[in-house]
Amino acid sequence: MEKNRKEPLYQISVVARMLGVHPQTLRLYEREGLVKPTRTEGNVRLYSEEDVEKLRTIISLTRDLGVNLAGVEIILRMREQIEELQRQVEKLTELLKNYVQVEVVRSNEPGLVKIPVARLVKVEIVEGKKDDST
């Protein structure tokens, strides 16, 4: 069974020990908006595996590379944008694969089917718009 990386599991003291930092450091990162742990009804911070991994990145950037917190924020934001772009590219690639497979099925000729590039671009844009609205 795959573990949910977003499930809140660890209290601040446990995460601080895991990462070798003071709990106050984790509170600072939260105040700066770099990480947002879940809060229980009793206002206890709970960190997920995803949060811990993000904190490892933050600590590495600050300790090992000397990046200040403003720089860390920019790097994390750019990283999220890159990941989103990668998801979009994967989605478009899948749409194109499906489109090409449909064209091959419709073809009576064996082998590869030539499809004008303009037609692929047109389908990519139309399919992309259709997918975004759902």
C-alpha positions in Angstrom: 0.0 0.0 0.0 1.4 3.4 -1.0 1.8 5.9 1.8 0.1 9.3 1.4 2.9 11.8 1.4 0.5 14.6 2.3 -0.9 13.0 5.5 0.0 15.0 8.6 2.1 12.7 10.8 4.9 14.3 12.8 4.9 16.9 15.6 7.3 19.8 15.4 9.7 18.3 18.0 10.0 15.0 16.0 10.6 16.9 12.8 13.2 19.1 14.5 15.1 16.0 15.7 14.8 14.3 12.3 16.3 17.4 10.6 18.8 18.4 13.3 17.3 21.9 13.8 15.7 23.8 16.6 11.9 23.9 16.6 12.1 27.7 16.5 13.8 27.3 13.0 10.8 25.4 11.8 8.5 28.1 13.2 10.5 30.7 11.4 10.1 28.8 8.1 6.4 28.7 8.7 6.2 32.5 9.5 8.1 33.1 6.3 5.5 31.1 4.4 8.0 28.5 3.2 6.1 25.6 4.7 2.6 25.3 6.0 2.0 22.4 8.4 -1.4 21.2 9.2 -2.9 22.3 12.6 -5.0 20.0 14.8 -8.0 21.3 16.7 -5.6 21.9 19.7 -3.4 24.0 17.3 -0.6 21.4 17.3 1.5 21.6 14.1 1.7 18.3 12.2 4.1 17.8 9.3 3.7 15.4 6.4 6.4 13.5 4.6 6.0 16.1 1.8 6.6 18.9 4.4 9.7 17.1 5.8 11.1 16.7 2.3 10.5 20.4 1.6 12.2 21.3 4.9 15.2 19.2 3.9 15.5 21.2 0.7 15.2 24.5 2.6 17.9 23.5 5.1 20.2 22.3 2.3 19.7 25.5 0.4 20.4 27.7 3.5 23.2 25.6 5.2 25.0 24.1 2.2 24.6 26.7 -0.4 24.2 29.9 1.7 20.9 30.9 0.1 18.9 33.4 2.2 15.2 32.9 2.9 14.1 35.2 0.1 16.2 33.2 -2.3 14.8 30.0 -1.0 11.2 31.2 -1.5 12.0 32.1 -5.2 13.7 28.7 -5.7 10.8 26.8 -4.2 8.3 28.8 -6.3 10.3 28.1 -9.5 10.5 24.5 -8.6 6.7 24.3 -8.2 6.3 26.0 -11.6 8.7 23.6 -13.3 6.8 20.6 -11.8 3.5 22.1 -13.1 5.0 22.6 -16.5 6.2 19.0 -16.5 2.7 17.8 -15.7 1.3 19.9 -18.5 3.9 18.5 -21.0 3.1 15.0 -19.9 -0.6 15.7 -20.4 -0.1 17.2 -23.9 2.2 14.3 -24.8 -0.5 11.8 -23.8 -3.1 13.8 -25.9 -0.8 13.7 -28.9 -0.1 10.0 -28.5 -3.9 9.4 -28.3 -4.5 11.5 -31.4 -1.8 9.8 -33.4 -3.1 6.4 -32.4 -6.6 7.4 -33.6 -5.2 8.6 -36.9 -3.3 5.3 -37.4 -6.4 3.3 -36.7 -8.3 5.3 -39.3 -5.6 4.8 -41.9 -5.9 2.0 -44.4 -2.2 2.1 -45.2 0.3 0.0 -43.2 3.1 1.8 -41.4 3.5 5.3 -40.4 0.9 7.9 -41.3 2.0 11.4 -42.2 0.1 14.1 -40.3 0.6 17.7 -41.1 2.2 19.6 -38.2 -0.4 22.4 -38.4 -3.1 19.8 -37.8 -1.2 18.5 -34.7 -0.8 22.0 -33.3 -4.5 22.7 -33.9 -5.5 19.6 -32.1 -3.1 20.2 -29.2 -4.6 23.7 -28.6 -8.2 22.5 -28.9 -7.6 19.5 -26.7 -5.7 21.6 -24.2 -8.5 24.1 -23.9 -11.1 21.4 -23.6 -9.0 19.7 -20.8 -8.5 22.9 -18.8 -12.3 23.6 -18.6 -13.0 20.3 -16.8 
